[in-house]
């Protein structure tokens, strides 16, 4: 194998390692932030086993964007209202009765979760030297998911995509993160471990 081939193989291995790092970062951060800010240590994280019917009336998605000159990160959570109410009922004081949580409270819970996740990713990027901006969290119908899905494009060199589930007592939220990389050389730069600041934000 010549030097050029070796360099190409090494580069591809570095990209694979970087994508594994991003996968673990996003999954761990979503679980940690949800536990810390909703006081629920029994939440678990797993590969997706559930499929929510796109025609289900109570299906929603919450979305947030973090963008820099060299990349764009999009995080979204797909859920049905009753499941969001179950998660929110625990966060709003530990009541097991999700009937005491209205849809507005459940929606705010989901938007704040996206906000916390986006804030963590923004902090990670900036501590690795990338200046970014973050959108406000959005809430829209599940049928609108097509507008927030990645498309293969010549505008960026590579894309990272991962989907997973956060589960609580038989209820679940489906999380998806994707990163559009406009300059592949920045992957090693953003895939360095950082120490996150202790955040005092709580769900309200």
C-alpha positions as CSV (number, residue, x, y, z in Angstrom):
1,X,0.0,0.0,0.0
2,X,1.5,3.4,-1.0
3,X,1.7,6.4,1.2
4,X,-1.3,8.1,-0.4
5,X,-3.6,5.1,0.2
6,X,-2.4,4.9,3.8
7,X,-3.1,8.5,4.3
8,X,-6.6,8.1,2.9
9,X,-7.3,5.1,5.1
10,X,-6.1,7.0,8.1
11,X,-8.3,9.9,7.2
12,X,-11.4,7.7,6.9
13,X,-10.7,6.0,10.2
14,X,-10.4,9.5,11.8
15,X,-13.8,10.4,10.3
16,X,-15.3,7.2,11.7
17,X,-13.9,7.9,15.1
18,X,-15.2,11.4,15.0
19,X,-18.7,10.2,14.1
20,X,-18.6,7.7,17.0
21,X,-17.6,10.5,19.3
22,X,-20.5,12.7,18.1
23,X,-22.9,9.8,18.6
24,X,-21.9,9.2,22.1
25,X,-21.8,13.0,22.9
26,X,-25.3,13.6,21.7
27,X,-26.8,10.5,23.4
28,X,-25.0,11.0,26.7
29,X,-25.8,14.8,26.7
30,X,-29.5,14.2,26.0
31,X,-29.8,11.7,28.9
32,X,-27.7,13.7,31.3
33,X,-29.5,17.0,30.7
34,X,-33.0,15.4,30.9
35,X,-32.1,13.7,34.2
36,X,-30.5,16.7,35.8
37,X,-33.2,19.2,34.9
38,X,-36.3,17.1,35.5
39,X,-35.1,15.1,38.6
40,X,-35.7,11.7,37.0
41,X,-32.8,9.3,37.5
42,X,-34.7,6.3,36.1
43,X,-34.7,7.5,32.5
44,X,-32.9,5.2,30.2
45,X,-31.4,5.6,26.7
46,X,-31.6,3.0,24.0
47,X,-31.6,2.4,20.2
48,X,-35.0,3.2,18.7
49,X,-37.5,0.4,18.9
50,X,-40.7,2.4,18.6
51,X,-42.2,3.8,15.5
52,X,-44.7,6.7,15.8
53,X,-47.3,6.7,13.0
54,X,-46.9,9.9,11.0
55,X,-50.7,10.2,10.7
56,X,-51.1,10.1,14.5
57,X,-52.9,13.3,15.4
58,X,-51.2,13.8,18.8
59,X,-47.7,13.5,17.3
60,X,-45.4,16.5,17.5
61,X,-41.7,17.4,17.1
62,X,-39.6,19.9,18.9
63,X,-36.5,21.2,17.1
64,X,-33.5,23.4,17.7
65,X,-30.6,24.6,15.5
66,X,-26.9,25.4,16.4
67,X,-25.0,26.9,13.4
68,X,-21.5,28.0,12.8
69,X,-19.5,28.9,9.7
70,X,-18.3,25.3,9.2
71,X,-21.3,23.2,10.4
72,X,-24.9,23.1,11.4
73,X,-26.3,21.0,14.2
74,X,-30.0,20.1,14.3
75,X,-31.6,18.3,17.2
76,X,-35.2,17.2,17.3
77,X,-37.5,15.2,19.5
78,X,-40.5,13.3,18.2
79,X,-43.2,12.6,20.7
80,X,-46.9,12.1,21.3
81,X,-48.7,14.4,23.8
82,X,-49.5,11.7,26.4
83,X,-45.9,10.6,26.6
84,X,-44.7,14.2,27.0
85,X,-47.2,14.7,29.7
86,X,-45.9,11.7,31.6
87,X,-42.3,13.0,31.5
88,X,-43.5,16.5,32.4
89,X,-45.6,15.4,35.3
90,X,-42.5,14.0,37.0
91,X,-40.5,17.2,36.4
92,X,-43.3,19.5,37.7
93,X,-43.2,18.0,41.1
94,X,-43.2,14.2,40.9
95,X,-46.9,13.7,40.5
96,X,-47.6,10.4,38.8
97,X,-50.9,11.7,37.3
98,X,-50.2,13.1,33.9
99,X,-53.8,14.2,33.7
100,X,-52.8,17.1,35.9
101,X,-50.4,18.4,33.2
102,X,-52.0,20.3,30.4
103,X,-50.8,20.2,26.8
104,X,-49.2,23.7,27.1
105,X,-47.1,22.5,30.0
106,X,-46.0,19.4,28.1
107,X,-45.1,21.4,25.1
108,X,-43.0,23.8,27.2
109,X,-41.3,20.9,28.8
110,X,-40.3,19.5,25.4
111,X,-39.1,22.9,24.1
112,X,-37.0,23.4,27.2
113,X,-35.5,20.0,26.8
114,X,-34.4,20.9,23.2
115,X,-33.1,24.3,24.6
116,X,-31.0,22.5,27.1
117,X,-29.7,20.0,24.5
118,X,-28.8,22.8,22.1
119,X,-27.1,24.8,24.8
120,X,-24.9,21.8,25.7
121,X,-23.9,21.2,22.0
122,X,-23.2,25.0,21.6
123,X,-21.0,24.9,24.7
124,X,-19.1,21.9,23.4
125,X,-18.5,23.5,20.0
126,X,-17.4,26.8,21.5
127,X,-15.0,25.3,24.0
128,X,-13.4,23.6,21.0
129,X,-12.9,26.9,19.2
130,X,-16.0,27.2,17.0
131,X,-18.2,30.3,17.2
132,X,-21.9,29.4,16.9
133,X,-25.4,30.8,17.2
134,X,-28.4,28.9,18.5
135,X,-32.1,29.3,17.5
136,X,-35.0,29.3,19.8
137,X,-36.7,25.9,20.2
138,X,-39.5,25.3,17.8
139,X,-42.6,23.1,18.2
140,X,-44.5,21.8,15.2
141,X,-46.7,18.9,14.0
142,X,-45.1,15.6,13.5
143,X,-46.2,15.7,9.8
144,X,-43.8,18.6,9.4
145,X,-40.8,16.3,10.1
146,X,-39.9,16.2,6.4
147,X,-38.9,19.9,6.6
148,X,-36.3,19.2,9.3
149,X,-34.7,16.1,7.8
150,X,-31.3,16.0,6.2
151,X,-30.9,16.0,2.4
152,X,-27.8,14.9,0.6
153,X,-26.4,18.0,-0.9
154,X,-23.3,19.4,-2.5
155,X,-23.4,22.2,0.0
156,X,-21.6,20.2,2.6
157,X,-18.9,17.5,2.6
158,X,-20.4,15.0,5.1
159,X,-23.2,14.4,7.4
160,X,-23.6,12.8,10.8
161,X,-27.0,11.3,11.7
162,X,-28.2,9.3,14.7
163,X,-31.6,8.4,16.3
164,X,-32.2,7.1,19.7
165,X,-34.9,6.7,22.4
166,X,-35.2,8.1,25.9
167,X,-37.6,5.9,28.0
168,X,-39.5,6.4,31.2
169,X,-41.9,3.8,32.6
170,X,-43.1,2.6,29.3
171,X,-43.2,6.1,27.7
172,X,-40.6,7.4,25.3
173,X,-39.2,10.3,23.4
174,X,-37.5,9.7,20.0
175,X,-34.4,11.9,19.6
176,X,-32.6,12.7,16.4
177,X,-29.4,14.6,15.9
178,X,-27.7,15.5,12.6
179,X,-24.7,17.6,11.8
180,X,-24.0,19.0,8.4
181,X,-20.2,19.3,8.0
182,X,-19.2,22.0,5.5
183,X,-15.5,21.4,6.0
184,X,-14.6,17.8,6.9
185,X,-11.2,18.9,8.3
186,X,-13.0,20.4,11.4
187,X,-14.3,17.0,12.6
188,X,-11.2,16.3,14.7
189,X,-11.4,19.8,16.1
190,X,-14.9,19.4,17.5
191,X,-14.4,15.9,18.7
192,X,-12.4,16.7,21.9
193,X,-13.7,16.1,25.4
194,X,-14.6,19.1,27.4
195,X,-15.8,19.7,30.9
196,X,-19.4,21.1,30.9
197,X,-20.3,23.9,33.2
198,X,-22.6,23.0,36.0
199,X,-26.0,24.3,34.9
200,X,-28.6,25.6,37.4
201,X,-31.4,25.8,34.9
202,X,-34.5,23.9,35.9
203,X,-37.8,23.1,34.0
204,X,-40.5,25.5,35.0
